[in-house]
Amino acid sequence: MMSKTRKAAASNVLEDLGFEDAEELTAKAILALKANEIFAARGLTQIEAAKLVGMPQSKISQIRNYRLQNISLERLMHVLVALDQHVEIVVTPARGRQVSAIAVAA
């Protein structure tokens, strides 16, 4: 049996707040976090990052500030590939009590 604290920690805050696209927003946030970590580690300005990944500086600003509603998962994956990252999508059947869901690890 899972304790209340552990169950609460495992829930999705965006889902709890009523966002219909909580899983997608969470996946985008994880990918954006990884991109932002790389931008910071490389000391890239938004303009330098934009040139490197081939998108407008305004989109980099959105990623940097986690305003991700107008940026697709696909675009975030392309950003990471442009930053020399390997992005892998794995689809497996839900088993047992596992719920069908989107999960991203970075």
C-alpha positions in Angstrom: 0.0 0.0 0.0 1.3 3.5 -0.9 1.3 6.2 1.8 -0.5 9.5 1.1 2.8 11.4 0.9 4.3 9.0 -1.6 1.1 9.0 -3.7 1.0 12.8 -3.7 4.6 12.9 -4.8 3.9 10.5 -7.7 1.0 12.6 -9.0 1.4 15.1 -11.8 0.9 18.7 -10.5 -0.3 19.9 -13.9 -2.9 17.2 -13.9 -3.9 18.1 -10.4 -4.4 21.7 -11.5 -6.8 20.5 -14.3 -4.6 20.9 -17.4 -6.0 18.6 -20.0 -2.6 18.2 -21.7 -0.7 17.6 -18.4 1.3 14.7 -19.7 2.4 16.5 -22.9 3.3 19.7 -20.9 5.3 17.6 -18.5 7.2 15.9 -21.3 7.9 19.3 -22.9 9.1 20.7 -19.6 11.6 17.7 -19.2 12.9 18.2 -22.7 13.2 22.0 -22.2 15.0 21.5 -18.9 17.6 19.3 -20.7 18.0 21.9 -23.5 18.4 24.7 -20.9 21.0 22.7 -19.0 23.0 22.3 -22.2 22.6 26.0 -23.2 23.9 27.0 -19.7 26.7 24.4 -19.7 27.9 25.7 -23.1 27.5 29.4 -22.0 25.2 30.1 -25.0 23.3 33.3 -25.3 19.7 33.0 -26.7 21.0 34.4 -30.1 23.8 31.8 -30.2 21.5 29.0 -29.2 19.0 30.1 -31.9 21.6 30.0 -34.6 22.9 26.6 -33.4 19.5 24.9 -33.4 18.0 26.8 -36.4 15.1 28.5 -34.8 14.2 32.1 -34.0 15.6 33.7 -30.8 12.0 34.3 -29.7 11.4 30.5 -29.6 14.6 30.0 -27.6 13.3 32.6 -25.1 10.1 30.6 -24.8 12.1 27.5 -24.1 14.4 29.3 -21.6 11.3 30.6 -19.7 9.3 27.3 -20.0 6.5 28.9 -22.0 6.0 25.8 -24.0 2.4 25.9 -25.2 3.4 27.0 -28.7 6.4 24.7 -29.0 5.8 21.1 -30.1 7.4 18.0 -28.6 8.9 17.3 -32.0 10.5 20.7 -32.1 12.0 20.2 -28.7 13.4 16.9 -29.8 15.0 18.5 -32.8 16.5 21.1 -30.5 18.2 18.4 -28.5 19.4 16.6 -31.6 20.9 19.9 -32.8 22.7 20.0 -29.4 24.3 16.6 -30.2 21.9 14.6 -28.0 20.4 11.2 -28.9 16.6 11.3 -28.5 14.8 7.9 -28.4 11.1 7.1 -28.3 10.2 3.7 -27.0 6.6 2.4 -27.2 5.7 -0.6 -25.0 2.3 -2.1 -24.0 0.9 -1.1 -20.6 1.1 -4.2 -18.4 -0.8 -5.2 -15.3 -1.8 -2.3 -13.2 0.3 0.1 -15.3 -1.7 2.9 -16.8 -1.2 3.9 -20.4 0.8 7.1 -20.3 3.5 9.3 -21.7 6.8 9.3 -19.8 10.0 11.2 -20.6 13.4 10.7 -19.1 16.3 13.0 -19.7 
